[in-house]
Amino acid sequence: MKDNIPERPENYECTIAGDESRGSVIKEMRAMVSRFQQKDNEYKKAGFDVFYTINKREGKRETDYFFLKGPTGYSVQDGNGKILITARTRDDLAKAAYTRGLIGYYTRVEISQGKAAAERVKKDPLIQKILKKQNQSGY
């Protein structure tokens, strides 16, 4: 005879000492996506195009960064709308964001040269060697 415990449904997932359950991760991802969509709509109304978004997490603190294309150039803003970086070209913006530590090397290449270029760079042993020498993962 199968034991039926009414307190625990079949899809029950528990957390063990700091582990997150799958349900909480999904809720967190949905909240992040809706937050990004809301900000995207706000920026579109203001005349900006969001071409890249980043969510950085340090401990429990999260920060959103939005890479924008506007009528006068490119910029990076945080979630509060504070302008962190401005540049005239996309390449200059990616370079400034990389030196500031907002993005990794591969993301820099993807923003400035495209996704195919970033994939080629990931396979390049010389680039891997240089990044390893600088103690950077390239993320």
C-alpha positions in Angstrom: 0.0 0.0 0.0 1.3 3.4 -1.0 1.7 6.0 1.8 -0.1 9.2 1.0 1.0 12.1 3.1 -1.3 15.1 2.5 1.2 17.6 3.7 3.6 16.8 0.8 2.4 17.0 -2.7 4.2 14.9 -5.4 6.2 17.8 -6.8 7.6 18.6 -3.4 11.2 19.8 -3.3 12.9 20.6 0.0 15.9 22.8 0.7 18.9 21.4 2.5 21.3 23.7 4.4 21.5 26.6 2.0 20.6 24.9 -1.2 17.9 26.5 -3.3 15.0 24.5 -4.5 14.2 24.5 -8.2 11.0 26.4 -7.6 12.7 29.4 -6.0 15.2 29.5 -8.8 12.4 29.6 -11.4 10.6 32.3 -9.5 13.8 34.3 -9.3 14.4 34.0 -13.1 10.8 35.0 -13.9 11.2 38.1 -11.6 14.5 39.0 -13.3 13.0 38.6 -16.8 9.9 40.8 -15.9 12.2 43.4 -14.4 14.3 43.5 -17.6 11.2 43.8 -19.7 9.8 46.6 -17.6 13.1 48.6 -17.8 13.3 47.9 -21.6 9.8 49.4 -22.1 10.8 52.5 -20.0 14.0 53.0 -22.1 12.1 52.6 -25.4 9.7 55.3 -24.3 12.6 57.6 -23.6 14.1 56.9 -27.0 16.8 54.4 -26.1 17.4 50.8 -27.4 18.6 48.2 -24.9 21.0 45.9 -26.8 22.6 44.1 -23.8 21.6 43.5 -20.2 23.7 42.1 -17.4 22.7 41.1 -13.9 25.7 40.9 -11.5 25.4 39.3 -8.1 27.7 39.9 -5.1 26.4 37.9 -2.2 22.7 38.8 -1.8 23.1 42.1 -3.6 22.1 42.2 -7.2 22.8 45.0 -9.7 21.4 45.3 -13.2 23.3 47.0 -16.0 21.7 48.1 -19.2 23.8 48.8 -22.4 21.9 51.4 -24.4 22.0 53.0 -27.8 20.7 56.5 -27.9 20.5 59.3 -30.4 23.8 60.8 -29.2 25.8 57.5 -28.7 26.1 54.6 -26.4 25.9 54.3 -22.6 25.7 51.9 -19.7 23.3 52.6 -16.9 22.6 50.7 -13.7 19.2 49.7 -12.5 18.6 53.0 -10.8 19.2 54.9 -14.1 22.6 56.3 -13.2 24.8 56.7 -16.2 28.1 54.8 -15.6 29.8 54.9 -19.0 29.2 56.9 -22.2 30.9 56.4 -25.5 30.5 57.4 -29.2 31.0 53.8 -30.6 30.0 50.4 -29.5 33.6 49.2 -29.4 34.6 52.1 -27.1 31.7 51.3 -24.8 32.6 47.6 -24.6 36.3 48.5 -23.9 35.3 50.9 -21.1 32.9 48.3 -19.6 35.6 45.6 -19.7 38.3 47.8 -18.0 35.7 48.8 -15.4 35.0 45.1 -14.7 31.4 45.0 -15.7 31.8 42.5 -18.4 34.3 39.8 -19.3 36.6 39.5 -22.4 34.3 37.3 -24.4 31.3 39.6 -23.8 33.4 42.5 -24.8 34.2 40.8 -28.2 30.6 39.8 -28.6 29.3 43.4 -28.1 31.9 45.0 -30.3 32.4 42.4 -33.1 29.5 40.0 -32.9 28.7 36.5 -31.5 30.6 34.6 -34.2 33.7 36.5 -33.4 33.3 35.7 -29.7 33.0 32.0 -30.5 36.2 32.1 -32.6 38.0 33.9 -29.8 36.9 31.3 -27.2 38.7 28.6 -29.3 41.9 30.6 -29.9 44.7 29.1 -27.7 46.7 32.3 -27.8 43.9 34.3 -26.2 43.3 31.6 -23.6 47.0 31.7 -22.7 46.9 35.5 -22.3 43.8 35.5 -20.2 45.2 32.7 -18.0 48.4 34.7 -17.6 46.4 37.8 -16.5 44.4 35.6 -14.0 41.2 36.4 -15.8 38.7 33.8 -16.8 37.2 35.7 -19.7 33.6 34.9 -18.6 
